[in-house]
Amino acid sequence: MPTQALTIPPNLLAIPGVQPLELTVVEAADLGPRMRRITLTSSTLKDFTWQAGQDVMLVLGQAGDRALSRRYTIRSHRPQEATLELNIVAHGVDGIGAHWAANARPGDRVNGVGPRGKIYLDPDAEWHLFLGDETAGPATLAMMEALSAQTPAFAFLEVTDRNDQLPSASKAVTWLHRDSTPALQSTLLRQALESFDLPNGRGHVYINGEVQLVSDLKRTALAKGLEPEQVAFKAYWGRGKANAGNGEPEQRPT
């Protein structure tokens, strides 16, 4: 039997700039061993407006009288078909978000709000550079695809291996494979940023992913002479940090 949607709590509806979303799953499939693609539909998506890099917040559970929600970056939006595509990393933990992503089926209903997020393309930048781990993939590809073909753009994305690479028409993405190296011990992204020659002109750098990785890459970017306002960053998750407020268990370093 399809899953029924939970009520959107008033505090989410009160977030400035969002609209309520009553969504139905139309497709759920694996993109690789650690990524799920979930396509959602709603009549309201025909008039939905957003900027590449933003996300939606979905109500996925309940703890007493408190709603448990998770935020997922919008991979793509097709207004003519009234659909949103989400690409969701499976971290191998038994939390509310991982459970929903793994078990979503066509016909399931889920409510939420959107769009959310304040990190999107700098319209004045002459070039763009994106860095992050698996969780940064959907936002990075969405933002790169929103740029004109004449705008220089570069991306370095670290994943476990080639099976985790996401499909994209962009040839400007360099996929870095850490293979058997534990994620917290990998220095692939820092090395890529250190050796990257910044193009001429005033550009913008976008860093997303695990909290320790984001902090390290931010320091590296500033050390290359970039000004703070040229670096946008967001930690999507953190190893070893409890996320009980969003219904997720503690995640241990790997």
C-alpha positions, 0 to 999 in steps of 0.5 A: 500500500502506498505511503501516506503523507504527513501534515506539514507543520506550521513552522515549515510553512512560515519559512520565508519564500517557500510554498507547500508541496504535496508530492507523489513519487512517480519513480524510484531507482538506483543510480549506483551502489550509493545513490538513489534517484527519486522523481516526484510530481505535483500539480503545483510544480508547474508554477514552481520557481527555484534557483539551481543549488536550492533544495526542498524540505520533506516531512518524513516522520514524527517524534511525538508532536514534532515533525522529522524532516530532511532537506534534499537538493533539487537535481532537476525540475521539469515544469511541463511534466510537473516533476522534481528529481532528487538524487539522494546519497545512501550513507548506510545508516538506519535513519528516517531519511535513509529509510525513506530513500531506500523504500520510496515507491511509485504512488507514495505520497510525501509533503514538504516545502520549498525552495530552500537554500541561499547558495546559488550561482553568483550572476556577476562571477566570470568563472565558477569552481565547484568542489565536494563529496558525493552529497555535493553531486546533485547541486553541483551538476544542477548549477553547472547545467544552469550556466551558459555554455560560454561561462567557464566552469570547473568541478572536482567531485570525490566519490568512492569509485566510478560506479558513484559517478552521476550522469551529466552532459558536462565535460568540465567535471573531474571525478576523483576516486578515493577507492579504499581510502577512508573518506576522512583521510582522503586529501584528493579534493584539497590537492585538486584545489591546491594545484588548480590555476585560478582563471583570470577575472573575478570568480566564485567557488562553491564548496559542499559536503561533509563538515570537516571536508568543507572547512578544510577546502574553505581554508585552502580556497582562502589561502589561494588568495580568494576573498571570503565573499568569493567562497560559498560553502555549506556542510550537508552532513557530519560524521560522528555528529548526531542529527537527532533533530532531523530524525537521523542516528549518529554517524561514525567516522569511516 
